[in-house]
Structure formats: C-alpha cells, structure tokens
Amino acid sequence: RFVSERMVPFSFPLAKCALWDPVPMGDVIGSHITYYRNPKLSMMEKTLRLAYRHAKQNEKKLLSCFLLGTLAVDEAGEGIMLTIDRFDPGREV
C-alpha cells in the first residue's frame, strides 16, 4: 500500500562536485519498497537471542547495534526476502 503520510523525501549530502544536475525535473513520484513488491522477513533464531541478551545486559535505554543480512528478489519477481543472519553490537566510541 502507498501511504503518502509516511513518505519522507530523501536528499543527497552536499558535495563540492555534483555528478548530476540537482534541479528537480518532472512530476513527484513515490518510491517505497512495499509499493510493488511483497516483503518477507526471515531472522535466524541465534541472531535474535544474541540481540535480546545484549539488550537485557545493557543498562542504557538507547542501544546502538547493527542487524546484518541479505536482500533478495524471488524468482517470480513478485516478492522481496530480507534475511537477517548476523548481529553486531557496535562500538561505544
């Protein structure tokens, strides 16, 4: 479903040399991963348990970490599968 209230425009960081003309051209279009595809999420149990244990042991309310995985389109081209298989607690510094 296309939900325009949640859509946030994205922009590129400022640079000294642009590879393209930044002036908008044409009509505004929405770009959302679920607009044309059916997303599925798969997560390894070991990864989920490790993230849960790390969150319980952390005394802070805010927790920075990374969940790493792969994104693939199915054979029919109708769906997207996001497979999360690694947890990285990150660094404090």
C-alpha positions in Angstrom: 0.0 0.0 0.0 1.1 3.5 -0.7 0.9 5.7 2.4 1.8 9.2 1.5 1.7 10.5 5.1 4.7 8.3 6.0 6.7 9.1 2.9 9.8 11.2 3.6 11.7 12.9 0.8 15.4 11.9 0.7 18.3 14.1 -0.3 21.9 13.5 -1.0 24.7 15.1 1.1 26.4 18.3 -0.1 29.5 17.8 -2.2 32.0 20.0 -4.0 31.4 18.3 -7.3 28.0 17.0 -8.4 27.7 14.2 -10.8 24.2 15.3 -11.9 22.1 18.4 -12.1 20.3 18.7 -8.6 17.4 20.7 -10.0 14.1 18.7 -9.8 12.6 17.7 -13.1 9.2 16.2 -13.8 6.4 15.1 -11.5 6.9 13.9 -7.9 6.7 10.1 -7.6 6.6 7.8 -4.5 9.3 5.2 -4.0 8.6 2.6 -1.4 9.8 -1.0 -1.2 6.3 -2.4 -0.5 4.5 -0.5 -3.3 5.3 -3.0 -6.0 6.6 -6.0 -4.0 5.5 -8.3 -1.2 8.2 -8.1 1.5 9.1 -11.1 3.8 11.4 -11.0 6.8 13.4 -14.0 7.9 15.7 -13.9 11.0 17.9 -16.6 12.5 16.9 -17.6 16.0 20.5 -17.4 17.2 20.8 -13.8 16.0 17.5 -12.8 17.7 18.6 -14.5 21.0 22.0 -12.8 20.9 20.4 -9.3 20.3 17.9 -10.0 23.1 20.6 -11.0 25.5 22.7 -8.0 24.6 19.7 -5.6 25.1 19.0 -7.1 28.6 22.6 -6.8 29.7 22.8 -3.2 28.6 22.0 -0.7 31.3 21.3 2.2 28.9 17.8 2.9 27.5 19.3 3.6 24.0 21.1 0.7 22.3 23.1 1.1 19.1 23.6 -2.1 17.2 23.5 -3.5 13.7 21.5 -6.3 12.2 23.2 -7.6 9.0 21.7 -9.7 6.3 20.9 -10.1 2.7 18.1 -8.7 0.4 16.9 -10.9 -2.5 14.1 -10.8 -5.0 12.3 -14.1 -5.6 12.3 -16.0 -8.9 8.9 -14.6 -10.0 10.0 -11.0 -9.3 6.9 -10.6 -7.1 8.4 -10.5 -3.6 11.5 -9.4 -1.6 13.1 -11.6 1.1 15.2 -9.9 3.8 17.2 -12.5 5.7 18.9 -11.2 8.8 21.6 -13.5 10.0 24.1 -11.5 12.0 24.1 -9.2 15.0 26.8 -6.7 15.6 26.6 -4.8 19.0 28.7 -2.0 17.6 31.2 0.1 19.5 30.7 2.7 22.2 33.4 5.0 20.6 
